Amino acid sequence: MLCKLRPALVVELSTEILDFSGTVSNIQNKEAIFTHLVWAIGEYLSVSYDKRCTVEQISRFFETLEAMLFEITQLRPLASTPSYAPRAISVLMATLTKLAARSQDLIPRVSMFLSKMRTFVQNPAVTSVYSEEDLEEILIRATELMNLLKMPSVAQFVFTPPVDVASTRFQREVNETLPFALRIVTRLLEPAPGFVPG
């Protein structure tokens, strides 16, 4: 809520936010705060909200959050696989996608990472820790975000609305229908099961 009232805080407190969001123990010990802060980064780290926001800042946040997502999704031996909140994983994926949409040279990195989520959710060490529903939701989100990044201009519009549009009825409707739009894009880009082109 604070960042919604004053979006420039993400840029102004970038050092402190990077320190907090770059600490793995905060994902488990302070999951609610961590998840909300990562969401705020994705939502408000944009030149649309603060003209002082630079590509370098976006890259720094991206690298920190990418390291966090790597850390919590790296495959480990069965006995040592920790469980992190699926919501934190989903918010990290979405925030990385939003940042990549604003700095398009990051798109290949996040696309590659998202493509590896299928391996993550199918690993026996992971399936023993997470519920089937949680793993399915993570995979669906990764697939939707990856498909959206295949259309960078659409991703940029969806994830970086102009500030003057952000509070209008149009943008609220876009935000409310985003999950539906992501599913449509996914269906358009992925062939139907049993479909053989030719």
C-alpha positions, 0 to 999 in steps of 0.5 A: 500500500505504501508503494502504491501511495508513493511509487518512487520509494522503490527507487529511493530505497533501492539499496535497502530493498535490494538487501532485503530481497537478496536474502534467501532466509527472508523468503521463508522467515518473512514470506509475506513481506518478501512477496509483497516487496518483490511484487512492488518491485515488479509493479513500480520499478519503472520510468513510468513511476519515477524518471530516476529509474534507469536500465542499470537499476532494473538490471540490478534488481533483475540480477538479485531476484534472478539469483533468488529464484535460482536459489529456491528452485535449484534441484537438490538431493531429495532429503535436502529440498526445502519448501518455499511458498509457491506464491513467492516463486510465482511472484518472483517469476512475474516480477522478473518478467515485468522487469524484462519487459521494461529492459528487453535485453533481459528477455532471453534470460528470463525466457530461458529460466521460465523454460526450465520450470518444467524440469523443476516441477517434474523433479521427484525431490520437488514433487515430494515437497509441493502439492500437485496443485501448487506445481501445476500452478507454478508451471501454468504461470511460467508457461503463460509468462514465457508465451507473453514474452514471445510478443515483447511489445504486448508484454511491455504494454501489459506490464508497463502501463503509462501512469496516466492510464494506470488509474483509469477504468480501462487499466483496471479492466485490463488488470482484472482480465490479465489471467484470462488474456494470458491463457488465451495467448498460451492457447494461441502459441501452443499447438493443441494436443494431437495437432499435427501441422501439415 
